[in-house]
Amino acid sequence: MKISRLPKLVRFIIKNSLIGLVIGWVVATGLLASNINGFGGLVLHSDHMLVAMFIVYFSFGLTFAFAYLTTAVLLMPTKREDFDRI
């Protein structure tokens, strides 16, 4: 199924959720790379590194996706003419 065939609001939700997901992954990567208070080393040198990384990336991605989507919905135009330009 092509994404352009989906209804406009569904495309709006998918697009904004994916943007938030990527932002969350970038923040998680920055957190692990900067090793704030040894958190990056704790995750990267864990016996269960893949599970720890999954938890970090999943939680950051999901949180930022919901936050970005919520912000986009709250800032969505209320007039039909403005909404048609999205």
C-alpha beads as a LAMMPS data file, in Angstrom:
LAMMPS data file: protein, C-alpha beads

86 atoms
85 bonds

1 atom types
1 bond types

-500.0 500.0 xlo xhi
-500.0 500.0 ylo yhi
-500.0 500.0 zlo zhi

Masses

1 110.0

Atoms # bond

1 1 1 0.000 0.000 0.000
2 1 1 1.406 3.367 -1.009
3 1 1 1.654 5.956 1.714
4 1 1 0.102 8.595 -0.558
5 1 1 -3.132 6.565 -0.720
6 1 1 -3.671 6.773 3.038
7 1 1 -6.009 9.409 4.460
8 1 1 -4.438 12.762 5.273
9 1 1 -4.748 12.425 9.057
10 1 1 -3.175 8.954 9.039
11 1 1 -0.227 10.306 7.037
12 1 1 -0.011 13.211 9.505
13 1 1 0.186 10.804 12.467
14 1 1 2.732 8.496 10.808
15 1 1 4.971 11.349 9.664
16 1 1 5.040 13.139 13.013
17 1 1 5.479 9.913 14.991
18 1 1 8.458 8.907 12.862
19 1 1 10.060 12.333 13.259
20 1 1 9.687 12.088 17.036
21 1 1 11.026 8.525 17.006
22 1 1 14.174 9.597 15.176
23 1 1 14.671 12.545 17.550
24 1 1 14.364 10.159 20.493
25 1 1 16.938 7.807 18.987
26 1 1 19.341 10.721 18.414
27 1 1 18.940 11.852 22.026
28 1 1 19.470 8.282 23.288
29 1 1 22.593 7.945 21.148
30 1 1 23.890 11.251 22.511
31 1 1 23.191 10.124 26.058
32 1 1 25.052 6.852 25.586
33 1 1 27.937 8.493 23.711
34 1 1 28.428 11.285 26.251
35 1 1 28.500 8.784 29.136
36 1 1 26.791 11.114 31.612
37 1 1 27.383 9.799 35.149
38 1 1 28.713 6.576 33.649
39 1 1 25.337 5.604 32.160
40 1 1 26.749 4.968 28.682
41 1 1 29.476 2.733 30.060
42 1 1 26.976 0.914 32.233
43 1 1 24.805 0.097 29.216
44 1 1 27.614 -0.607 26.743
45 1 1 29.588 -2.836 29.122
46 1 1 26.614 -4.720 30.497
47 1 1 26.364 -8.499 30.265
48 1 1 23.027 -7.970 28.502
49 1 1 24.009 -5.034 26.312
50 1 1 21.444 -5.705 23.575
51 1 1 18.569 -5.846 26.044
52 1 1 19.748 -2.668 27.776
53 1 1 20.132 -0.834 24.460
54 1 1 16.704 -2.037 23.335
55 1 1 15.128 -0.690 26.516
56 1 1 16.901 2.678 26.179
57 1 1 16.124 3.147 22.486
58 1 1 12.564 1.852 22.767
59 1 1 11.692 4.059 25.728
60 1 1 13.309 7.192 24.292
61 1 1 11.825 6.582 20.842
62 1 1 8.323 5.962 22.158
63 1 1 8.391 8.915 24.546
64 1 1 9.663 11.369 21.951
65 1 1 7.291 10.024 19.282
66 1 1 4.277 10.608 21.518
67 1 1 5.565 14.022 22.615
68 1 1 6.206 15.169 19.035
69 1 1 2.849 13.847 17.842
70 1 1 1.023 15.516 20.728
71 1 1 2.723 18.824 19.977
72 1 1 1.835 18.512 16.286
73 1 1 -1.811 17.771 17.087
74 1 1 -2.069 20.667 19.536
75 1 1 -0.551 23.058 16.982
76 1 1 -2.670 21.744 14.096
77 1 1 -4.607 24.452 12.253
78 1 1 -8.298 24.712 13.038
79 1 1 -9.473 26.259 9.768
80 1 1 -10.084 23.932 6.855
81 1 1 -8.162 26.128 4.390
82 1 1 -5.086 26.091 6.633
83 1 1 -5.372 22.351 7.229
84 1 1 -5.528 21.614 3.500
85 1 1 -2.043 23.142 3.124
86 1 1 -0.469 20.625 5.509

Bonds

1 1 1 2
2 1 2 3
3 1 3 4
4 1 4 5
5 1 5 6
6 1 6 7
7 1 7 8
8 1 8 9
9 1 9 10
10 1 10 11
11 1 11 12
12 1 12 13
13 1 13 14
14 1 14 15
15 1 15 16
16 1 16 17
17 1 17 18
18 1 18 19
19 1 19 20
20 1 20 21
21 1 21 22
22 1 22 23
23 1 23 24
24 1 24 25
25 1 25 26
26 1 26 27
27 1 27 28
28 1 28 29
29 1 29 30
30 1 30 31
31 1 31 32
32 1 32 33
33 1 33 34
34 1 34 35
35 1 35 36
36 1 36 37
37 1 37 38
38 1 38 39
39 1 39 40
40 1 40 41
41 1 41 42
42 1 42 43
43 1 43 44
44 1 44 45
45 1 45 46
46 1 46 47
47 1 47 48
48 1 48 49
49 1 49 50
50 1 50 51
51 1 51 52
52 1 52 53
53 1 53 54
54 1 54 55
55 1 55 56
56 1 56 57
57 1 57 58
58 1 58 59
59 1 59 60
60 1 60 61
61 1 61 62
62 1 62 63
63 1 63 64
64 1 64 65
65 1 65 66
66 1 66 67
67 1 67 68
68 1 68 69
69 1 69 70
70 1 70 71
71 1 71 72
72 1 72 73
73 1 73 74
74 1 74 75
75 1 75 76
76 1 76 77
77 1 77 78
78 1 78 79
79 1 79 80
80 1 80 81
81 1 81 82
82 1 82 83
83 1 83 84
84 1 84 85
85 1 85 86
